[in-house]
Amino acid sequence: MGRAEVRSMVIAVLAAKKRCDPRELEAELRAAGPECPCDSQWLVKAGVGAARKLGLRLRPRAADAWAFKSVEALTTHLHRLLEQRDAA
Amino acid sequence: MARTQSTRPRWSAAGTTELNAAADPKYYLCEMVINSSKLPTLNPGDVHVWQIPLAGDPTPHIAVLSPAELTRLERHRGVRRDRFAISHGATRQVLGGYLGCPPRDVPLACEYGQPPAVPTLQLSLSHADQLAVLAIAPAPVGIDVESNAHADDEDLEHLADATLAPSELRAFAATAPEQRPAMWLRSWVRKEAAMKARGHGLGDQALCELDVSGPRLRELELVDLHVGPDHVAALASMQPIARVQIEEWVDGSS
């Protein structure tokens, strides 16, 4: 699965958690910054949900905090985990 | 620790004014407090919690927002835009009561990614669906609220695995399945409140390393709040809590 697909999944799961339209949400996040910054508590929930769909286990550690600051960072984190799993 | 809960109209509960607020809820909080000889006071150990229903016309609230808040407002769409306006407008009204100034003049810092702050009070703001909660205290405080509608999450088991400390996870596993959503949600709001009170983020301590099952977490005191049947909320304070006073904010801006 490519990074763009992971990103779409993150947006979809985040929108479902926030119970809003994914396109509307993405427009809001883009308006906040190019990295699509978002509250970390929502990104933890979305990250766990997206990880489940990807067959990954996500247990955020302090060292992973960077991944829960924006949609782009979370996408990068999940995509790396996916690549690491597939490479193993 | 004493806890009081009031649903009476704002400052009339504290007896600070002779205005007929109970008879006529359509009044301006800022006017009432400015005209009052006694501003609301916070004693050591007090925490005031304001429940703010996020419904109604946002227009009057938009008029009192700062340029920074307006910039943030414009990023939101639809109902979230309205809720942002009301929560911040109401926060300004409430804080104006404590500071003795009109809502528009409240020096509320509101940078994206940072908790709202004023120079002379400690505060914490959280919202979920149609409810915002604002905690005001003399010492650092954190508050979090979640909607019960979010409790029954299809990712619940994974969320528990990702966020609960080992002892919490064992308790979660030992809990009846139908009670697990509420248990996880209670733990989640306590963790969020604790992190807010400490001014911490995920980079300071992982959620799964934070055991909030007890009444204290080192220097923090943790309290579960009752804010109605649809929400779960928790409060954390860096100082011992002597009294939590819960007030329901009534929109008097329109």
Interface residues (C-beta under 8 A of the other chain):
Chain A: K17 C20 E24 A27 E28 A31 A32 G33 P37 S40 Q41 V44 K45 V48 G49 A51 R52 R57 L58 R59 P60 R61 A62 D64 A65 W66 F68 K69
Chain B: E74 R75 H76 R77 G78 R80 Y112 G113 H150 D153 E154 D155 H158 L159 D161 A162 T163 E192 G201 L202 G203 D204 Q205 A206 L207 C208 E209
